[in-house]
């Protein structure tokens, strides 16, 4: 008697809807503070309002949207203070994880980072800011994953979505293409030194510099507009 196979379930519709919305937020098509009107969005996505609500709950859990009983659902907008806090925590998590990468795994991690750095170069040359921001997440993710601590990785991922969205929107004002490549080359060099204190401090500094520049940019935008960005 042959083995009985169970049909593979299709990806849930809510997951596909959430992926489309995530891409729109991270890609800068839905800007921070944008109100998400359920009726309109459900119609545009071709899903029921119930499915849309499930998708929005996924995005809320990821920190990309905020729901309020009185104000509705909006694309999350980080304040300068909140942004600094998020980058500081992300730097602490990744800096620690980088010092815990098993020696036998380091060369493989570095090889992956070099591949993603090359992809980043190509995206920068083509002027694709949203793609650069996505590759930035893909560049840093293996550093946390290599440690093997799933809880730390989940905490790091929870911070990454909102920061990626903001980074994609501001990247061209924050760094030149040369600076972006140099900063990520420096991360690879840190991992190859094998000095834990330098690795941890360097990765924290990598994130804190972005937080400093991004917060300054947000404050300038807020000042020019006379309100919160």
C-alpha positions, 0 to 999 in steps of 0.5 A, spaced: 500 500 500 502 506 497 503 512 502 497 517 502 499 524 501 496 530 504 494 536 499 498 542 501 494 547 504 494 554 500 497 560 503 492 563 507 489 569 504 490 574 510 497 572 509 498 574 502 494 580 504 498 582 510 504 581 505 502 586 500 500 591 505 507 590 508 511 591 502 507 597 501 509 600 508 516 598 507 516 601 500 514 607 502 507 607 498 503 607 505 507 613 509 507 613 516 501 616 519 496 614 513 489 612 515 487 605 513 480 605 511 477 598 511 472 598 506 477 601 501 483 597 502 478 591 502 476 592 495 483 594 493 485 588 495 479 583 493 478 580 500 473 581 505 473 586 511 474 580 516 480 577 512 483 584 512 482 585 519 486 579 520 492 581 516 492 588 519 492 584 526 499 581 523 501 587 521 500 590 528 503 585 532 509 586 527 509 594 529 507 596 522 500 599 524 497 602 530 489 601 531 485 605 536 478 604 538 477 612 536 482 613 531 482 607 526 488 604 524 494 607 521 501 606 519 505 606 525 509 613 525 516 613 530 517 619 534 525 621 534 525 618 541 521 612 540 526 611 534 532 612 538 530 607 543 528 602 538 535 602 534 538 602 541 535 595 543 536 592 536 543 594 537 544 591 543 541 584 541 545 584 535 551 586 538 550 580 543 548 575 538 554 577 534 559 575 540 556 568 540 556 566 533 560 559 534 567 559 531 565 553 526 559 558 523 563 564 522 566 563 515 559 561 513 555 567 516 561 572 513 560 569 506 552 570 506 553 577 508 558 578 502 553 576 498 548 580 500 553 586 500 553 585 493 546 585 492 546 592 496 551 595 491 547 593 485 540 596 488 544 602 490 547 603 483 539 602 480 537 607 485 532 602 488 531 605 496 526 600 498 530 594 495 536 597 499 532 597 506 530 590 505 537 587 503 539 591 509 534 587 514 537 581 510 544 583 511 543 583 519 538 577 520 544 572 519 548 575 525 542 574 530 540 567 527 547 564 527 546 565 535 541 560 535 537 563 540 529 564 537 527 568 542 532 573 541 531 573 534 524 574 534 525 580 539 530 583 533 525 581 528 519 585 531 523 591 531 526 591 524 519 592 520 517 599 523 525 601 522 525 598 515 519 602 513 522 608 516 529 607 513 526 606 506 523 613 506 529 616 509 535 612 506 537 617 501 537 623 506 541 619 511 547 616 507 551 616 500 551 610 497 559 609 498 557 610 506 552 605 506 557 600 503 563 602 507 558 601 514 556 594 512 563 592 510 565 595 517 560 590 520 564 584 516 570 586 518 568 587 525 566 579 525 572 577 522 577 580 528 574 575 533 574 581 538 568 580 542 568 587 545 570 591 539 564 587 535 559 588 540 561 596 541 561 596 533 555 594 531 551 598 537 555 604 534 552 602 527 545 602 529 546 608 534 549 613 528 543 611 524 538 613 529 542 619 530 541 621 523 534 619 522 532 622 529 535 629 526 531 628 520 525 627 523 526 633 527 527 637 521 521 635 518 517 636 524 520 643 525 518 645 517 511 642 518 510 645 524 508 638 527 509 631 528 511 627 522 
